[in-house]
Amino acid sequence: MNEGKSVLVTGSLRGIGRAISLRLASEGYTVVLNYRSGCEERVEELRNEIESAGGKADVICFDISEREQCQKALEEYLERNPVFWGVVLNAGICRDNILAAMDGDDWDSVLHTNLDGFYNVLRPIILPLCKKRKGRIVALSSVSGVIGNRGQVNYSASKAGIIGAVKALACEVASRHITVNAIAPGIIETDMIEGLPLEEMLKVIPMKRLGRAEEVAALTSFLLSEEAGYITRQVISINGGLD
Ligand SMILES: NC(=O)c1ccc[n+]([C@@H]2O[C@H](COP(=O)([O-])OP(=O)(O)OC[C@H]3O[C@@H](n4cnc5c(N)ncnc54)[C@H](OP(=O)(O)O)[C@@H]3O)[C@@H](O)[C@H]2O)c1
């Protein structure tokens, strides 16, 4: 199943990206693990873990917020390899504060990473993908981008921007049989939510628990599948009822 199909996963080393990478590898995809410079040891550990379990992995180094780095790494990769079947735009950051106290660096870094990353990663890939005339793009948005969240004006703006970008791109590439969807997770148990007032948050989640990265990975896997070929331009929430 899925042999011969590769999927690029940005931010593959931790949290949701790691769970997605392990899940896709277990389903026979070749997972192309994106990591940032300086994380060579960690990416090799993950590659070994995947290969020891009988899966296939490749690695690609770039920072999604650095346009030239993305372009160079992806163009070089695509000269040597067939274009990906799927792209999972997972890497992201948050720098939370109320707007009145938010400094410019926190605004800029979140927008440069989460939103510019969409352009930086997809721009070198989209033409080869269109030429192949099939594929899947899944971008991680957030409940925060759908409904807004106090203390996350920068993050909400970036994740709402992802939704707009997904919806527009879906129209551009639908005729090439490429689907483009966003996943909007609620609160998922990863490093990203460290320090948040979880007791307070659990009160407003109807399911009264946090989400698991593996649950987001299962949804991502479905959206990447052949069976999901008629789902495009959608925002799929996975949030225990938090909306
Ligand atoms: N956790 C949640 O509750 C939640 C809810 C809604 C949406 N999301 C979204 O889901 C995605 C994954 O979140 P997570 O909870 O798994 O976060 P996480 O545990 O903080 O992991 C983020 C991953 O992204 C990578 N990354 C960050 N900036 C990068 C950059 N500039 N270039 C390349 N890689 C970069 C990190 O690499 P390093 O390991 O090198 O730092 C890390 O592997 C994010 O887009 C996030 O906004 C998360």
Ligand as a Chemical Component Dictionary entry (heavy atoms), coordinates in Angstrom:
data_LIG
# 
_chem_comp.id                   LIG 
_chem_comp.type                 NON-POLYMER 
_chem_comp.pdbx_formal_charge   0 
_chem_comp.three_letter_code    LIG 
# 
loop_
_chem_comp_atom.comp_id 
_chem_comp_atom.atom_id 
_chem_comp_atom.alt_atom_id 
_chem_comp_atom.type_symbol 
_chem_comp_atom.charge 
_chem_comp_atom.model_Cartn_x 
_chem_comp_atom.model_Cartn_y 
_chem_comp_atom.model_Cartn_z 
_chem_comp_atom.pdbx_ordinal 
LIG N1  N1  N 0  -0.389 21.335 19.656 1  
LIG C1  C1  C 0  -1.530 21.972 19.446 2  
LIG O1  O1  O 0  -2.369 22.104 20.348 3  
LIG C2  C2  C 0  -1.849 22.515 18.076 4  
LIG C3  C3  C 0  -3.146 23.011 17.878 5  
LIG C4  C4  C 0  -3.494 23.524 16.635 6  
LIG C5  C5  C 0  -2.561 23.570 15.616 7  
LIG N2  N2  N 1  -1.299 23.098 15.842 8  
LIG C6  C6  C 0  -0.362 23.193 14.714 9  
LIG O2  O2  O 0  0.147  21.918 14.413 10 
LIG C7  C7  C 0  1.491  22.035 13.940 11 
LIG C8  C8  C 0  2.417  21.145 14.769 12 
LIG O3  O3  O 0  2.341  21.588 16.127 13 
LIG P1  P1  P 0  2.988  20.785 17.338 14 
LIG O4  O4  O 0  2.072  20.926 18.485 15 
LIG O5  O5  O -1 3.432  19.441 16.895 16 
LIG O6  O6  O 0  4.267  21.718 17.613 17 
LIG P2  P2  P 0  5.676  21.381 18.253 18 
LIG O7  O7  O 0  5.590  20.190 19.141 19 
LIG O8  O8  O 0  6.154  22.675 18.821 20 
LIG O9  O9  O 0  6.565  20.984 16.984 21 
LIG C9  C9  C 0  6.748  21.904 15.959 22 
LIG C10 C10 C 0  7.658  21.317 14.906 23 
LIG O10 O10 O 0  7.829  22.306 13.880 24 
LIG C11 C11 C 0  9.227  22.495 13.655 25 
LIG N3  N3  N 0  9.498  23.865 13.227 26 
LIG C12 C12 C 0  9.217  25.011 13.885 27 
LIG N4  N4  N 0  9.639  26.067 13.172 28 
LIG C13 C13 C 0  10.209 25.577 12.046 29 
LIG C14 C14 C 0  10.833 26.164 10.918 30 
LIG N5  N5  N 0  10.976 27.497 10.817 31 
LIG N6  N6  N 0  11.291 25.370 9.922  32 
LIG C15 C15 C 0  11.158 24.020 10.016 33 
LIG N7  N7  N 0  10.597 23.399 11.077 34 
LIG C16 C16 C 0  10.129 24.169 12.071 35 
LIG C17 C17 C 0  9.877  22.162 14.979 36 
LIG O11 O11 O 0  11.233 21.860 14.748 37 
LIG P3  P3  P 0  12.321 21.787 15.977 38 
LIG O12 O12 O 0  12.114 20.452 16.618 39 
LIG O13 O13 O 0  13.609 21.951 15.271 40 
LIG O14 O14 O 0  11.990 22.933 16.892 41 
LIG C18 C18 C 0  9.036  20.980 15.440 42 
LIG O15 O15 O 0  9.502  19.784 14.865 43 
LIG C19 C19 C 0  1.836  23.522 14.016 44 
LIG O16 O16 O 0  1.619  24.124 12.769 45 
LIG C20 C20 C 0  0.860  24.047 15.032 46 
LIG O17 O17 O 0  0.605  25.421 14.861 47 
LIG C21 C21 C 0  -0.924 22.583 17.033 48 
# 
loop_
_chem_comp_bond.comp_id 
_chem_comp_bond.atom_id_1 
_chem_comp_bond.atom_id_2 
_chem_comp_bond.value_order 
_chem_comp_bond.pdbx_ordinal 
LIG N1  C1  SING 1  
LIG C1  O1  DOUB 2  
LIG C1  C2  SING 3  
LIG C2  C3  SING 4  
LIG C2  C21 DOUB 5  
LIG C3  C4  DOUB 6  
LIG C4  C5  SING 7  
LIG C5  N2  DOUB 8  
LIG N2  C6  SING 9  
LIG N2  C21 SING 10 
LIG C6  O2  SING 11 
LIG C6  C20 SING 12 
LIG O2  C7  SING 13 
LIG C7  C8  SING 14 
LIG C7  C19 SING 15 
LIG C8  O3  SING 16 
LIG O3  P1  SING 17 
LIG P1  O4  DOUB 18 
LIG P1  O5  SING 19 
LIG P1  O6  SING 20 
LIG O6  P2  SING 21 
LIG P2  O7  DOUB 22 
LIG P2  O8  SING 23 
LIG P2  O9  SING 24 
LIG O9  C9  SING 25 
LIG C9  C10 SING 26 
LIG C10 O10 SING 27 
LIG C10 C18 SING 28 
LIG O10 C11 SING 29 
LIG C11 N3  SING 30 
LIG C11 C17 SING 31 
LIG N3  C12 SING 32 
LIG N3  C16 SING 33 
LIG C12 N4  DOUB 34 
LIG N4  C13 SING 35 
LIG C13 C14 SING 36 
LIG C13 C16 DOUB 37 
LIG C14 N5  SING 38 
LIG C14 N6  DOUB 39 
LIG N6  C15 SING 40 
LIG C15 N7  DOUB 41 
LIG N7  C16 SING 42 
LIG C17 O11 SING 43 
LIG C17 C18 SING 44 
LIG O11 P3  SING 45 
LIG P3  O12 DOUB 46 
LIG P3  O13 SING 47 
LIG P3  O14 SING 48 
LIG C18 O15 SING 49 
LIG C19 O16 SING 50 
LIG C19 C20 SING 51 
LIG C20 O17 SING 52 
# 
